[in-house]
């Protein structure tokens, strides 16, 4: 079997598996019971105690100089995926805190293991 044929078979199998999983996920999401939404209105209006400060307007030449400076800075930047680890907002990392739930409600997959024979059975279906 040629590598191109193998590659196309793998692509097709992955595409089918993803489509089946997405269909199952969407059906589960549609069938899941939804909690009623309760809206709460605040009776007292919020008033601002301080007047908003106005920023001084810059001349067209100043704006252009700032823009050119930003563009020149961007031209010299070079990032890789290794740099992403140090670009986080908090604590300079993009890592998720231990114990933090990153999945939406009802979007978690079922717990358990899937055997290789089951995966191969899915991939061999036509």
KARAFEN-V841709 format. One record per residue. N is the residue number from 1. RES is the residue in one letter. PHI is phi as a letter, one per 20 degrees, with the letter a starting at -180 (* if undefined). PSI is psi in radians with two decimals (none if undefined). NEAR is the number of other C-alpha atoms within 12 Angstrom. Layout:
n: (N | N)
res: (RES | RES)
phi: (PHI | PHI)
psi: (PSI | PSI)
near: (NEAR | NEAR)
//
This chain:
n: (1 | 2 | 3 | 4 | 5 | 6 | 7 | 8 | 9 | 10 | 11 | 12 | 13 | 14 | 15 | 16 | 17 | 18 | 19 | 20 | 21 | 22 | 23 | 24 | 25 | 26 | 27 | 28 | 29 | 30 | 31 | 32 | 33 | 34 | 35 | 36 | 37 | 38 | 39 | 40 | 41 | 42 | 43 | 44 | 45 | 46 | 47 | 48 | 49 | 50 | 51 | 52 | 53 | 54 | 55 | 56 | 57 | 58 | 59 | 60 | 61 | 62 | 63 | 64 | 65 | 66 | 67 | 68 | 69 | 70 | 71 | 72 | 73 | 74 | 75 | 76 | 77 | 78 | 79 | 80 | 81 | 82 | 83 | 84 | 85 | 86 | 87 | 88 | 89 | 90 | 91 | 92 | 93 | 94 | 95 | 96 | 97 | 98 | 99 | 100 | 101 | 102 | 103 | 104 | 105 | 106 | 107 | 108 | 109 | 110 | 111 | 112 | 113 | 114 | 115 | 116 | 117 | 118 | 119 | 120 | 121 | 122 | 123 | 124 | 125 | 126)
res: (X | X | X | X | X | X | X | X | X | X | X | X | X | X | X | X | X | X | X | X | X | X | X | X | X | X | X | X | X | X | X | X | X | X | X | X | X | X | X | X | X | X | X | X | X | X | X | X | X | X | X | X | X | X | X | X | X | X | X | X | X | X | X | X | X | X | X | X | X | X | X | X | X | X | X | X | X | X | X | X | X | X | X | X | X | X | X | X | X | X | X | X | X | X | X | X | X | X | X | X | X | X | X | X | X | X | X | X | X | X | X | X | X | X | X | X | X | X | X | X | X | X | X | X | X | X)
phi: (* | f | f | f | f | f | f | f | f | f | g | f | f | f | g | f | f | f | f | f | f | f | f | f | f | f | f | f | f | f | f | f | f | d | f | f | e | d | e | d | d | e | f | e | f | e | d | e | e | d | f | f | e | e | e | f | f | e | f | f | f | f | f | f | f | f | f | f | f | f | f | f | f | f | f | e | f | b | d | c | f | f | f | f | f | d | d | f | f | d | m | l | c | d | e | e | f | g | n | f | e | d | d | f | f | n | d | f | e | f | f | p | d | d | f | f | f | f | f | f | f | f | f | e | f | c)
psi: (2.34 | 2.71 | -0.55 | -0.67 | -0.75 | -0.76 | -0.78 | -0.63 | -0.74 | -0.76 | -0.80 | -0.72 | -0.74 | -0.76 | -0.80 | -0.75 | -0.74 | -0.73 | -0.73 | -0.76 | -0.75 | -0.68 | -0.77 | -0.74 | -0.77 | -0.73 | -0.71 | -0.71 | -0.65 | -0.66 | -0.33 | 2.39 | 2.44 | 2.44 | 2.49 | 2.58 | 2.23 | 2.10 | 2.43 | 2.20 | 2.45 | 2.21 | -0.62 | 2.23 | 2.61 | 2.27 | 2.48 | 2.35 | -0.39 | 2.54 | 2.48 | 2.45 | 2.48 | 2.38 | 2.49 | 2.44 | 2.40 | 2.63 | 2.89 | -0.65 | -0.68 | -0.73 | -0.75 | -0.71 | -0.72 | -0.76 | -0.81 | -0.66 | -0.76 | -0.76 | -0.76 | -0.66 | -0.68 | -0.57 | -0.51 | -0.13 | 2.52 | 2.03 | 2.61 | 3.07 | -0.42 | -0.50 | -0.39 | -0.44 | -0.43 | 0.19 | 0.30 | 2.80 | -0.85 | 2.34 | 0.32 | 0.60 | 2.76 | 0.31 | 2.58 | 2.36 | 2.51 | 2.38 | -0.08 | 2.33 | 2.02 | 0.02 | 2.55 | 2.86 | 2.26 | 0.09 | 0.03 | 2.64 | 2.81 | 2.51 | 2.57 | 3.09 | 2.59 | 2.23 | 2.69 | -0.57 | -0.60 | -0.71 | -0.77 | -0.60 | -0.68 | -0.67 | -0.47 | -0.14 | 2.49 | none)
near: (8 | 8 | 9 | 10 | 11 | 12 | 13 | 14 | 19 | 17 | 15 | 19 | 22 | 20 | 16 | 19 | 23 | 16 | 15 | 17 | 16 | 16 | 14 | 17 | 19 | 15 | 15 | 18 | 18 | 13 | 11 | 13 | 11 | 11 | 8 | 6 | 6 | 6 | 6 | 6 | 7 | 7 | 6 | 6 | 7 | 7 | 7 | 7 | 6 | 6 | 7 | 7 | 6 | 6 | 6 | 7 | 9 | 11 | 10 | 10 | 11 | 13 | 13 | 13 | 14 | 15 | 14 | 14 | 14 | 14 | 13 | 12 | 12 | 12 | 11 | 10 | 11 | 11 | 13 | 10 | 10 | 11 | 14 | 15 | 17 | 16 | 16 | 13 | 12 | 12 | 12 | 13 | 15 | 16 | 17 | 16 | 11 | 7 | 8 | 9 | 12 | 13 | 11 | 10 | 13 | 20 | 18 | 13 | 16 | 11 | 6 | 6 | 10 | 12 | 10 | 10 | 11 | 13 | 15 | 15 | 14 | 22 | 21 | 16 | 15 | 10)
//
